Amino acid sequence: MEIRIPEVGESIVEALVANWYKKSGDRVEKDEPLCEVETDKISLELYAEMAGILSIKVEAGTTVMIGSVIGVIDEVPTENMAAGISSPSVDQQPQHRVSPTERKGARKEKLDRTKNEIKQEPLFPQEVRSEEPVAYSGDAISREASGNARTTRQPMSPIRRRIAERLLEARQKTAMLTTFNEADMGKVLDLRRKHEEEFTRRHGVKLGFMPFFVKACVEALEEFPAINARIEANDIVFHHYYDIGIAISGEKGLVVPVLRDADRLHFAEIEKGIEDLVDKIKNNRLSISELEGGTFTITNGGVFGSLLSTPILNPPQSAVLGMHAVQERPVARNGKVVIRPMMYLALSYDHRIVDGREAVQFLRKVIEYIEKPEEMLLEG
């Protein structure tokens, strides 16, 4: 049986064979993961469709075209299979099915060991006299042999290359501006404390900040439709639906899967939807369709401690909201200085389609909903 790179989207023509979990000559079982493949949008694992002996045709670190054969599984004769099954080392040991998360952790540990081994190797092996870079095995990493050899060179993954292209495109092909404001998160925090236990008991997920912001943005987008639109040639295309992209940081970079029809989702559905997307990203199960078609994006740098930043547009969308860390700081309230839990918010927008007045009013409307969230929570 041939192992081929599958079609994962009309716009994807090549893929990187990132890592093989087995070696040529190893026996594999049906449905056992064989390798990890990266495209410019997603990573995915390929599984054995039959049991047999693996023969690798394309080594890890090689980029190939979609549809290419990267390996073969040869069926094992029945008598050989019986002999293998009767082996005490196999027959007497309890079988443990390793989860995708455990596999990923094991691979990361192996990669860390490989990198440590590379660092510990002599920088100038005696047999090497050339000043050309010396290639070391292990994830296509090469050690520079010139100078003091204090640098490491690693090819950009397809996903990282695509991220770079998209960021450059956003800068070069849009008239991007950013407006900033801040929200008092006190009432959201109070509502979370008040309802968190009951919410978790009823829905099986914790109540985070994101559902509040998704609902607030949807409400504001209904009032300011240009922010939920895109430019196509000489036309403005207004979307009468709300597919909200949620920026999620994965091991290989930032991806933006989409919550479909967010205006129809309740708080628990939003939280569960995000949790499901995060799990798919961790286990390389995210599909191309889940990355396409968003009308507006929300990104939360606050989970990493960011206090203030300028989010970059996700073309062809016309705007993106950046959330940040909640910080207690002094603010003026009714002529007095009080300490409140505050969050800076940043709205980047394409000035070709969105006027500054609209952007400022949209952000103010989001803040209004966040600072008076009772109706949203009762609805959700």
N, C-alpha and C positions, 0 to 999 in steps of 0.2 A: 504494500500500500504506500502510495506517495504522500508525503507531507507537503502541502502547498500553502503559500501565503494567500489567505482568503481575501475576497473583496470586502472592504469595510466602508466604502463610500465612493460616490461617483468622482469626486475631486481628488481622491488619493490614488497615486500611481506607483508608489514605491514604499518600501518598509525596511527597517533595520532589524536584523536578527540580533537582538540585544544580549540574549543569554540562553544557553542550553542547560537544562537541569540534569541531563544524562550525557554519557559519552558513547561514541560509536562502539558497538558490540554489547552494550548493556541491554538487558531484558526490560521491557516495559509492559505494563498491564493496560487493559482497555480503560479509557477515561482518565488515565494518569497524565498529569501535566508534563509536557515535553520541553517547551521553550517559551521565552517571552519575546514578543515582537512589538516594535514601536513604529508608529506612523507619526506624521506631523501633527496629529490631533489627539490620538489615544494610544495607550499601551494595552495589549491583550495577550492572553496565554493561549497556546495551541495544545490540544489534548490528543492523546492516542485514540484512534478510532477502532483499534484492534490490539490484541496482545501479540508480542513477538520480539524480534531483535532489532534494535535501532541502528541505522547507518546514517551518519550525518554527512550531508553533501555540501552544506554552506556553513562555514565557521561563524561563531559569534563575532559581532563587530562589522559584518558585511551588509551593505545595502543592496537590496534586490528589487526587481519589479513585482508588482502584484501578480499572483498566479504562478510565480516561480516555485520549482521543486527545491526544497531545502533539506529534505531527508527522506528516508524510506524505512518502513517497518516490514521486515520479512517474517512471515508466519513460521512458528516453530513446529516441527513435526510432533505428532501426538506422543510418541514414545519419549522424546526429549522433554516435553512438558511434564510427563508423569515422573520422570527421573528428578526433575527440578523440584516438583511439588513434594516428593518423598524425602527430600533432604532434611535432616534434623534441624539445621539452622533456620530453615524456613517454616517447617511444619510445626515445630514446638514453640515458636515464639508467637505471642498474641499480636494480632494485626492492629495497627493504629492508623487511622486515616488522618493524614495531616491536613489541617485547614489551610486555605490560601494565606491567611495572616501569618501562620506558623512558618509556611514555606518562605514568605517574603522576609520574615525575621531571620531565618537561617541563611538566606541568600545574602542579606545585608551583613550578617556576621562574617560570612565567607569573604565578601568583598572587603570588609575592614581588615581581615587577616591578610588578604592578598596585598592590599595597599601598604600595610605595616611591613610585610616581607620585602616589598619593593624599596621602601625607605631604608631597610636595614642592609640591602645588598650593597657591595662596594660600588662607588660611583664610577670608578675606572677599572673594570675587569682587565686583568693582565693581557688577555688576548685582543683587547680593543685598543687600537692605536689611532683610529680615524677621529677627526673632529666632528663628524656627522652625528646627529642625534642617535642615541642607542635605544632600540625598541625593547621593551620588557613585556612579557606576557601578562595578561590580566586586564580585561575591560578596555583594550585598545589604548592603554595609557603608555606614554613614552617619556623617558627621562632625557633631558637635555644634557649632552656630554660636554658641551662647550662651557668655558668659564668655570664657575664653581659648582655647576650642575645643581642649582638650587630652585629650579622650576620644574613643574610637571605639566605636560601637554595632554589634553584629553579632548577628542572631537565632540562638538556639540551634538546632542541627541536630536532626532527629528522634531520632537516636541519643543525643545529649547530653541531650535532654529525658527520654528513657526511662531513661537512667542515673540522672538526678536523681530520677525518680519511684521507681525501685527502691530507691535508697539511703534515701529518706524512708520508704518502705514498711517496709524492714527495721528502721528505728529505731522506727517507730510501732506496728507490729503484731507484734513479737517481744519477748521478755524476754531481750535479748542481754547476755551476759557474756563476758569474755575471761580465759583463764588463760595464763600465760607460763612458759616454761622455756627451757633451752638445751641444745644438742647439740654434742658433740665431733666435728668432721668429719674428724679425723685419718685414720681407717681408710678412709673413703670416698675421701679425696684420695689415699691410698696405692694403693688399688685402681684408681682411675682412671689414675694414672701407670703402674701395672704393666700394665694391660690395654688402655689407650687405643689404642695403635698396632694391636694385633691386632683389637680391636673395630671400629675404623674400616676396617681392611682387609677384614674379613669382611662387615660390614654397610653400609658406605658412609656412616655417620653417626658423629659424635663422641658419646662417652659423657658426658652432663651429669649434674647433680644430680637432675633431675626424676624419672627412672626409679626412683631409690632411694626417693624420697619417695612416689611413686605406689604402689610395691610395699609399702612400710612402712605406708602408710595403709590399703591394702586388708587387710593382715594384721590391723591393729588394729581395723578396722571389723568384721571377722568376730567379734572378741571382744566388741565393744561395739555391738550392732546398733541401739540407739536413736540413735546418732550418724549412722547411715545411713538414718534414717527421716524421716517428715514428718508434720505434723498436717493432717488433712482433716476439717473440721467438728468432731465430738466424738470422732473416732477417731485412733489412731496407725497409720500405714501403714508397715510394715516392708518394706524392699526386700531381696530375696534375690539381688540382682545389684549390681554395683559400676560405675556409670557416673560417672567422675570428671571434673568440670569443671576445666579448666586456664585460669586467667585470663591473657589475652594483651592487651597494650597495642597498639592500632592507632592510625592517624592521627587517627581521630575519637573515640577513647575506648576504654575497657576492654570487651572482650567475653569471654565464657566459653564457648567450644566444649567439646564433651564427648568424652572417650575412652570408647567403649562397651566394656563387659565387660572392664574393666582387669585383673580377676583372671586372665583368660586370656591376657594379653599378656606376652611376654618383654621384656627390657630394650630390645632393638633395635626391637621393634614399638612400644613406647611412644615412644622417641625419634623414630622415623620418623613416627608418628602426629602428634606435636606439631609436627614440622617441616612436615608437610603442612598442618596447620591454620594455622600462621603464614603459609605461602605463600598459602593461600586468602584470608586476611584482607588481606594486602598487595595482592592482585590482585582484590579484590571478588568472589570466587567462593564465599564461605561461604554455605551454605544454612541456611534456618530450622531444618530438622531437626537440624542439627549443633549448634544452640544449646539445644535442648530436652531435658528429661528427666534432667538430672544429679542424682545422689544425694548428692554431696559435692564440695566445691571446694578446690583448692589455688591459692594466689596467691603469687608470688615478688617481693616488693618489693626483694629484694637485688640484682636485676639493675640497679636504678637507684641502688644504694648505700644503701638504707634499712637502718638498724641495728635499729630496733624500731618497730612500728606495731600498730594494732588493726584487723584485717580485718573488714569488714562482711559479714553473712550474705547469701547469695544465695537468697531465698525461692523455693520453700517448703522448701529444704534446712534442716537443723537445725544444721549446723556448717560452718566453713571454717577451713583451716589456712593461716597466714601464715608463709612462709619469709623470711629476711633475709640480709644480707651476711655472709660469713664474715670474721671478724676475729681476728687473733692477739692474745691477751690472757692475763694471768697467772691461773691457776686452781690450786686446791689438789689435789694428787694424792699419796696415801699420806703425808700430813704434810709435803709439800714443795710449794713454789710453782714451777710450771712454765709455760712458754708453750705454749698449744695453739690450734689453729684452731677457733674457737667460732662457732656460729650461734644467735641467739635465735629461738625459735619461739613463735607465738601461735595459740591455738585459741579462736576465737569460737564460741559455741554458744547455742542457744535454751533458756533455763532452764525453759521450760514442758515440754519433753520430755526434756532431758538434765540430770541432777543434777550438781552440782559435783564429786562424787567420781568419777563416770564420766568427766567431761571431763579431770580431772587424770590419771586412770589411763590414759585413751586416749592422751594426749600423752606420758606416760611410756613407754607401749608403743611409740609411734612412735620415740621417742629410742632405746629399747633396740635396735630393728632398725637404726637409722641408725648406732649406735656399734658394732654387730656385724653388718656387712652381708655377710659372706662367703657365708652360706647363700643370701641373696637373689640375689647375683650369680651363684653357681654354678647356681641354679635358672633364672636368666634367661639 
